[in-house]
């Protein structure tokens, strides 16, 4: 949960309605690749010393000697590099989000470990909301791209691979209507 002391300064009375994140399925290919990359050196080493390739005995002994001296260090450095890549990707996945409050939408775009772009806009600025789901997998797993066009922003605000984008769209439209009706009632009373 996002606390008020961290990434976003909330106004008095502002409450979080929903946090929209990317679907977890988008990180599975990266995790699979990292697992394969972690196992690959062990398989390559086993393959090279098994004499299946038909390497000369001297070359096989040289490889065994080299790997005996350096395998723990080299493999540890390799795993450390893969671990850093995993945390970089996980940080980008986990901290890319939209925070829907009762007053505005905050788009947090995490780019690497130390680069974050935060954009916020009021519901009154929203001109159009589009949900784009492509293909069987996105439809079946209920994720897609959520586009918002706003007045006053030079670019579209979007979250790719959002989990339950239709639900988020409906919630945004409902909140926008509530604020419009509340504003209309306030203006009508004045």
N, C-alpha and C positions, 0 to 999 in steps of 0.2 A: 504494500500500500504506500502511496505517496503521502508523505507528511507535509504539513504546511511549512516546515522549517527547511525543507530541502530545495528542490528544483524550482518550485513555483511559489510566488507570493500570491496568496489568496486575499480577496477583499473580505471585509467583515460580512458575515452572513452567506458567503459563497460556499456551496457544498458540492462535493464530487458526486455526480450521478452515475458515471460509468467510466471505466478505463478500457480503451480499445487497444489491443496489441495485435501484432502479427500472429498468424496461426503457427503452432509449434511444428507443423509438418515442413515448414520452410527451412528449419535447421537440421532436419534429419539427413539430407544428402551431405551436408558439411560434416556432420558427426560420422557418418559412414565412411566418407573419404579419409578423415583423420584416423579412424580405426584401421583402415586398410594401409594407410601410410605408416602407422605404428608397427604393424605386423610385417610389412614388406621387407625391411632389412633382415629380419630373422629368416624369412623364406629364401631370400636371395643368398644369404650366407649358407644356409643348409643346402641349397641347390648347387652352389659353387664347389663346396667341399665334398659333395656326394659322388663326385667324379662322373656324373651323368653327362656332363658337357664334354668330357673327354679332354680335360686340361692335362698338361704334362704334370708329372709327379713333382718336379721342382716348383712349378707355379702353384700347385695345390699346397705344398708345404709352406711356400712364401705367404700365401693367403691365410693359412691357418696360423702361422707365426704372427702376421700383421694383426689379424683379428684377435688373437690371444692377448696381444699387448694393448690394443686400443678399443676393443669392442665395448667394454663397459663404459668408458668415457664417451666414445662416439655415439653410442646408443642413448646414453643419458642426455647428451646435448641434443640429439634428434628428438627425443621425447619432450624435452624442455621447450624446444622450438614449436612442436605440435601443440603443447599445452598453452603456450602464449597465443598461438593462432586461434585455438579454441576459445580462450577467454576474450580475445578481441571480437570474434564473431558472436559470442554469447552476449557480450556487452552491447554490441550494436543491435542484436535481436531484442534483448530484454529492455533496453532503455529507449528504443523507438516506440513511442506510444502517443495516443491522444487521450487527453483528460477532458471529459465532458462534465461541465459543472452546470449549476442552475443559472449561470449568467453568461458563460462563454465556452469556447473550445480552445484548448491549449494543445498545440502540435509540438512535440519534442522529438527532434531528429538527432540521434546520437551518431556521430561520425568519428569512429576511432575511440581511443581511451579519453582523450583530453579535448575533444571538440564537440560542442553541442549547440544546436540551433533551436531556439524556442520561439514559436510564433503563437500569438493568441489573437482571437477575433471574436467579436460579439455575434450573437445569433441574428441580430438585425442586419449584419453585413452579408449574410448568406444569400446568394442569388440562385444557386442550383446545387443539388446533390445528386451524384450519379454513383451507382454501384455497378461494378463490372466483374462478372464471373465468367471465366473462360474454361471450357472443357469439363469433362466428366469429374475429374478429381476435385476441382474447385467447387463444383456444384454439389457433389456427394459429401465433401467434408465441410461445406458451408464456410468458405473463405473467398476473398476476392479483393479487388482494389476499390477503395472508397475515395471519390473525387469530390471536392467542394470548391465551387467558384465563389469568390467573395468580392464585394465592392471594396475598393481601396487597396487590394493586394495585387501586385503585378504578376503573381504566379498562382497557379492552382495549388491548393493544399490537398495533399493526398497521403494515404497510408496504403502501401502495397501489402497484399496478402493478409488483410484484416480478418480476424476471426469474427464470424457472424456480422458481416457488413450490413445486411438488411435490417437487422435488429438495431444497429447503431444509427442507421439512416432514419428509421422510424422514431427512435428516441430523440434525435436531433430535431426532426420536424415537429414532434409533439412539444418539445421544450420551446421551440421557436413560436409555435402557436400560442402556448401559455403566456409567453412574454408579450406577444402582440395583443392578446386579449386583455392582459393585465394593464398594458400601456394604454390601450383603447379605453378601458374602464377608468383609468386615472385621468386621461384627457377629457373624457365625457363628464367626469365629476367636477372638473375645474371650472 
